Amino acid sequence: MKKSKVAIFQIIKRLALACAVLAALGALSGCRTMTMHRDIVLAGAGGAAIHPGLAALEETVVRLDGAGASREDLVQARQQVAALERLAADPAFSALVAAWSGRIFLMEGRVSDARREHSRSQSVLPYNIPAQVLAFRLEQNAATRLSMIDQSIAIETGRGELLAERGRALFDLNRFFESVAAFDAAFVLLSERPFYEEAYRVFRDKAWELRNLDHTAAARTMGIALQGEITWRDLIEITLSETDLLRFVTAGRDWPTETLFNHLVDRAFIPHTQNTALLDWPNARPVSTEVVLRSGAAWFLWHVNAENRANRGLLTQYSSRFANMPNARSPIADVDIRSPFVDSILGSVESHFMTLPDGRHFIPYEQVSGSDYLQMARRL
């Protein structure tokens, strides 16, 4: 009898503690029974969560979620679901299959079907993790989604899947530094399922690149920073908004982007070509909508750097040295010492504005992403 009283007291104490945590986070009103119910239901799930077919389906869905899914990928994933649904399994098993099926429906753009699968999974196995993640994904508002995730984390401590979702939500809210922390913690907890890190590292690494960008930055700036490629117009806009590198031109005044672009071309801060193999300067002028390559970024940054340091000698310091060296060879494998870009590229690399991606080659014709350029500009 005494043991029974102690056990009851411990359960009440656990419930009270869970409710207190939820209340501190402004959590849901159903706290009084949620934790106990969840423990009972999940304990009854048996081996469903570690069924090899379910594990394979989880990996499929997570990988497609990270890399993006083609029509063929989704057909194959749907076949995995159908095969598992034919198994004579217990209700918990079916509930987990339904939750993963809902994630696939979301990738297919079939939101109403995804909601139906969520309801089916939740009704059979309340608070199971895949169903919770599906509920987060069904919520369109990122701030609301983050609140939902935090409420779940307050109860389901130590679940890497929830922390990964928190990283995604923080990324969508442009809270990049916090996003990195959430992803890193998730990857540690999910180390036995490395496909989570393989799928979501692209988000984590992008968040790391943007970690110093204030989440209150203008929408246009944020949009450029997230682009996989940028134009000269984009480069000028993000340079103006995030650095003082062009103050020697603007003196703090607002310039129309196209006017500033033409001025920078006229003064050779923007090259007429980004082709490093051309030894003679073409007559045709570049256009502001041209995509910026690594060669063009190096030219722009090195020329702006020389202007800001009031040292135009930097623009010929390498080429003049090579001119006095018989049989001189370029220290960078894919940059000819006769190229007009040699000073800009060598200077940008030696000054650590830019890097050699593989340690030997500059790869001049690779497109520059918004986040890559922002990092380069901030190193000046």
Helices and strands as residue ranges (DSSP letters): H 2-24, H 31-43, G 48-50, H 52-67, H 71-85, H 91-107, H 111-124, H 129-138, H 142-155, H 160-172, H 176-189, H 195-209, H 219-225, H 232-242, H 247-250, H 257-266, H 294-308, G 312-316, H 317-323, H 342-350, H 370-378
